[in-house]
Amino acid sequence: MKQDNDTTFSLMFELGRLIRSRMEKSAPLLPIAQFETLRFVYDKVRPNMRDIAKHLQVSAPSATALVDELNRAQYLHRQPDTKDRRQVRLAMTEKGSRMLLKSIAQRKRVLRSVLSPLSHNDQHELNRILTKITARS
């Protein structure tokens, strides 16, 4: 069992390295933290800073700095919360939506490239295994 875990650990590390390498070669449109923030805001309805920090598992000041960058790039904008004036909600701009969709397409191309040695059945099996693993978290 230990041998299997060691092998899995090594293979997961190599897979991550391969994906990062291919992303770097394709000149990523957004750093991963910005990408994940935009994706979260897109998926959620007007999250606040606390939601962002919790999702990314970072401190509130780190989440604020990240949102500040996305705000300066005009990908997100802040909106006051109508029910609680102390809260600030985040919304995606049209420019942010376009950038997110381009980034998703780019990341999918890279993943397709990385997974290209797998048959359709192998990819289906990989999805089944990954779903089983992530369902437990």
N, C-alpha and C positions, 0 to 999 in steps of 0.2 A: 504493500500500500504506500509506504514512504517513497519508494522508487517511482510509483505512478504520480504521486503528488509533486515530486521533484521534476519529473518530465513535464507535467502540466504547467508548473510554474515557469519553467524555461520556455515552453512553447508559447504561453501567454505573453511573456516578455518579448519574445521574438515577433509575435504577431503585432503587438503594440508598436515596436520599433519599425516594422515594415509599413504599417499604416502611417505613422508619423513621417517616415522618409518619403513615401509617395505623396503625402499632403504637402510637404515642403517643396517637392519638385513641381507640384502643380500651383505653387504660389497661393497659399490659402487667402481667401478674400477677407476672412475674419479670424482673429485668434480664437481658440476654443472657448475661453471664458465669455467673450463677447457673443460668440455664436450661441452658446447655451443660454445666455441671458435673453437674447432676442427670441430664441425658440420658446423659452418659458413664458415670456410676455405675450407672445403670439398665441400660445396654447391656453393661457389663463386670461380671465377677464379682469383687466386693470389691477394687477398685483401691486402690493406696496413694497417698500425697501426690505422690510422684515421677511416677506415671502421670498424675495430674491436671495437674500443672505442665507436663509434656511435651505433653499433649493441647491445653491452652489456650495453650501457648507463652508461659508466664509464669514468673517466678522462683518458687522454693520458698516464700519468705515470702509472696508474693502469693497463691499457691495455698492456703497455710495460712490466711490472713486470709479468703479466700473460703469455705473449708470451715468456719471458725469461725462465720461468719454463718449458713450453712446448718444448722449444728449447733444454734445458738441458736434458730433458727426451728423446730427439730425436724423438718427435712426429711432430714437425714443423721445417722448416728451413727458413732462410731469404735468399731472392734473390734480387740482385740489379735490379732496374727498368731500362730497356734498353732505355727508352725515357726520363727519368728524374733521374739523378744520385743522387739527394737528397732523392728520395723515396726508400723505402725498401718494397718489396712484400713478402708475406708469402705463403709457399707451404707445403702441407702435405707430410710427409715421408711415406714410406711403413709401418713402425712400427706404425706411427700415424693412418694410415688408418685401420690397424688391430685392434688397441685399440678402435677406434671410433666404428667400427662395433660390437665389443664385448660389448661395453657400450650400444649401441642402443639395442642390443638383451636383455641385462640385464634389461634395463629400460622398454622394452616392456613386459617382463615377470612379472615385478612388477605391471605394469599397468593392465595386464590381470588378475592378482591376485586380485587387488583392485576392478576391474569391474566385477569380476566373479558372484556376486549376481544378476547382470542385465541379463535379457533375451536378445536375439539377437535384438528384436524390441526395447527394452529399450536402448540398446547401439546405435542403429541406430538413435533413437530420441535424445540421448545425443550428438552424433556427429552433428546432424542437428542444435541443439541449440547452441553448441559451435562454429560451423561455422558461424552462424548468428551473434553471439556476436563478434567474432574476425574479421569478415569482415568489421565491422564498425570502427575498430581501425586504 
